């Protein structure tokens, strides 16, 4: 198994996974979406709300704000030494006090931990008019996307099979497939068609080029064939900013390894009991 990155920064990672089954590729996708823990606001105490939004709507909006998360500093409540009572190792408290007129944004949330703040300070929450006021206290906990979407660390996370494009000797270079390709993957070179250098990964496997080739009357078989490599996958992972994209990939792989080890241990126990 091999991973080759085409792009890697804090917000987006694009990489090719080779030598893996589709089951593993999908398991990695699911673990990155649903099993990577992040901080999100869960408990909201509203002391004063004279805005146009109901308390429940306001609490929901606050809960969906992405929060920068350092996984080395926090643990889930059920695993914390405080046994769920609440401490700096398992929760972060935010306060918000705003009087109108003006727009209340995520930047108005004041964190007790200077390193744990909203990813974006310009997320609008509610507009206050004259004499309207908000006084709120909110607590963020660590959890995963399988519990609620607000704990998902990814905005976009998916993969596709790696494209394989073959042009046979039957091609006469008419260029009909080139004109039909929506992503400009193909070009005419000499008397034949070929893939533009470095653009094969942009192919969406739509096969419009095959249909265009057959439409020219070349015969029943297209001179260009589109297929996919069943052991190679193109991934894109876009972070919401709470955790860097690389860490999302690492945590997703750690989760798969952990669950695999647990299954192996369970199978060994069953095997020992049967002896």
N, C-alpha and C positions, 0 to 999 in steps of 0.2 A: 504494500500500500504506500502511496506517495502523494504528497500535497505540494503543489506549486502555486505560488501567489502571483497574480497579475496586478493586483493593487492591494495595498494594506496601509490604512491609516486609522485614526481613532474612530472615525465614523463609518467607514465602508471597507469591506474586505471582499475581493474577488479571487477565487482560487479554483484550481483543477484538482479533483480527487481521482486518482488512478488506482487500478488494481483492487477495486471494491465492488461488492454486489449492490444492487439497487436497494435491497433491504437495509444494508448498513448506511447507505447514503440517506435514506428516509429516516432512519433512526437518529442520525446526526442532526438532520434538519429539525426533527421533533424535539430533541434534547436541547438544542440551542434556543428554540422558541419557548418551551415550557418548563425546562428544568434548571435554568441558570438563575440563581437568586438575585434579587435587587431590592432596594428600599422603595417603599411606597406608603403614602399616608393612608392609614386604616381607621384610626379613631379621631373623630372631629367633635370638639365641644364648642358649641356656638353660644356665646354669652349675650350677644346683641346682633340682630340682623334686621335692619329696616330697609333692605334693598328690595328689588322687584323679584328676586329669586326665592323660592322656598328653601328651607334649610337642607332638605334632602338633595335638591339639585345642586346647591352650592357645595355640599360635602362631596358629591360625586365628581364635580369639576376639580376640586382640590386633590382628590385621590388620584386622578389621572395625570397629575404633573410628574414628569420624570425627575428623579433625584439622583445626583451624583453619589455613587456607591463605591466604597473601598471595602471589598470583601475580606481583606486581611484584618479589618477592625471590628467586624460585626458577625454575630451568629444569630441563628433563628431562636425565637423565644423558648421553644421547647427544649433546646439544647443549651440554653444559658444557665450559668451557675445561680442566677437569681430566681430560677424556677418560675419564670413568667411574671415576676413582680414588676419588672421594668428597671433597666439600668443602662448606662451609657454603652454597654456592649451589645445590646439587643434592640435599642430604640433611640429615636431622636425626636425631640419635641420642637415644634414650630409655633410661633405666635403671629397674629396678624391683627393690627388695629388701624383702621382707615376711616376717615370721615370724608363725605362728599363736599363738593362735586368732584368727579374725576373717575378714571378707570382703575379698578383694582386689578393688579396683575400678580403673577407668580413671584415677581421681585419684591412684593410687599411682605412675603413670608420671611420672618426672622428666625433663623435656626440657632439652637443652643450650641451647635457644633459648626464652627466656621468652615470646615472642610466638607460638610454635608449640606448642600444647598440645591435649589432647583437648577436643572440643566440650562434652562432658558428663562431669563427674567422678564420676558415680554409676553408671556402667555396670558391672555385676558380671562378674567374670572367673572366680573360683573361690573356694570357701570353704576356709580352712585350719583344721585342728584343732591341738590341742596338739602341739608339736614338729615341725610341718610348716613348710616354708620354700620360698620362691621367690626366685631370683636370676636376673635376665634383663637382656639388653641387646638393644635393637631399633633398627632403622634404617628411617626413612620416606623414600620417594622420590616424585617427581612422576610421575603417569601418568594414563591415561584409563579410562573404564568399558568401552571395547571390549577392554581387556586383562583386566580382572577387575572384578566388581561392587563391590569394596571401594573402587575409585577413582571410583565414581559420586557426583556431587555432589547428586543429587536423590533424595528419598524417593518423591515422586509427581510425575509429569510427563505430562500428557495434554491432549487437546482434544476438543471435540465441535462439530458444525455448529450454527450459530446458529438457534434455533427461529423459525418464522414461523407465527403462529396467526391464522386468519381465521374470522370468524363471519358467516354469510350471513343474509339477511332471513328465511329459513325458520325461524330460531330463535324459539321461543315462550317462552323463559325458564323452562322446567320445572325446571332445576337438577340434572338427573340427571348431567350431565357434571361439574358442580362437585363433587358428592358422590364421584364416581369418581376425580377427580384426586388422586394420592398426594402431590403437592407443593403443594397449595393455590394453584395458579396462576390459577384461574378464580373468578369471582364473578358473582352475578346482580345486575344493575343495571336497575331498571325492568322492562321486558318482554323483556329480552335478556340474554345472557351476554357478559362481556368479560374481558379479562386484568387481573388485579390490578396496579395501578401498580408498576413496578419489579420485577416477579416473572417476566417472560418468560424471563429467562436461567436460571431454575430449572427450566424445562420439560425433561423427560428424553426427549421425543419418543416416549413409550410408546404414544400414541394410544388409551389407554383411554377418553378422553372421546369419541372418535369412535364407538367400539363402544357406549358407553352411550347416545349420541344415537340411533343406529340402532335400538337395543333398545327405544326408546320407541314405535316404530311410526311414526315421522315419515316414513318412506319408505326407498327404497334408498340414497339419498345423505344423508350426515350434514350437519347444519347447521353443524358446526364442523370445520374442516380444519386438520390439523397437517402442516407441511412444514418444510424447512430451507433456509437461504441457502447456496448452494454456494460462495460467495466470502467468507464470514464465519465465523470460528471463535472459540470460547470456550476459552481456555487456563487451566490451573492449573499452577503450578510450585511445588513445596515443597522447600526446601533441607534438607539434613541438618545444616546449621550450619557446614560447612567454608567455604563461600563464600556471600555474600548472594545472594538470589534474583535481584535485578536484574543482578548480575554474571554469573550463569549464563546469563541471556537474552542479554546482550551478547556473551559468549564464544561462545555457540551461533551467533549471527548472524555473528560474525567468522569462524568456521570455515566457514560456508556461502560467504561471500564469498571466502575464501582458496581453497577448492576450485574455485569458479566461475572465479576468475582463472587457476588452473592449467589448467583445461580449455580456456579461451580461448587461452592461450599454446600449448598443445599443438596445438589446431586450426590456429592461425596457422602454426606450424612445419610441420605437414603440408601446409598450403596452399602454403607457400613451396617445399617440396621438390617439389611436383607441377608447379611452373611451369618 
